[in-house]
């Protein structure tokens, strides 16, 4: 991941953010590729991906019939996977992709056919314990009322030694208000009302119902305190490598980290 965390990548992602609602195909396709590259990098660097799991559980490699790619034969559970933009990107890396999404409308929003979708809540995953190799939630924790309940559920369903990746948007960062823009610094309720007056309809991410205040410090606290997994890394998702130190600075990190990635190894 560190080798890809360049200024050019950061600027490219930043330019795509305004297209989330105006051109979701462009935005989510690019984000899917970047996310799968992130997960692949983390898997390889975790140690598990460098050993027997590299060519499948038995280490026999592509010659034994295991799928090619950087995640060969691994089961990836995507909590809040949405309408399916990520499925093809994971399949290209040889992974078996399964998503959990509570909203049927969201699952069908892009018209993408995917067979590995399960309807359910991230806070009570309808998945058997210790059944997946990698569990990720990408920009989901800020959309659930109990994000750390969801994170614990992600640890539960991940096999011992597997990876848990929680990436979420910080409320006090510049994108914390999502489509409401920087008005969220005036308070979530006020930002929602301002959006409704300006556009004549509620925002997609409705403060207090589908958008909540989640900070950097509380995520770091959960990751350090949980008994379900060991924290391997914490860094800003969209920043170049030389700006990762921001995670270590209380106060400043709540605004400037923008999106925090927590990487854990399940116990």
Helices and strands as residue ranges (DSSP letters): G 2-4, H 7-17, H 19-22, H 24-45, G 48-50, G 52-55, G 62-64, E 75-79, H 87-92, E 96-101, H 104-107, E 117-119, G 122-124, E 132-138, G 141-143, H 147-157, E 158-169, G 178-186, H 188-199, H 216-225, E 229-236, G 241-248, H 252-256, E 259-266
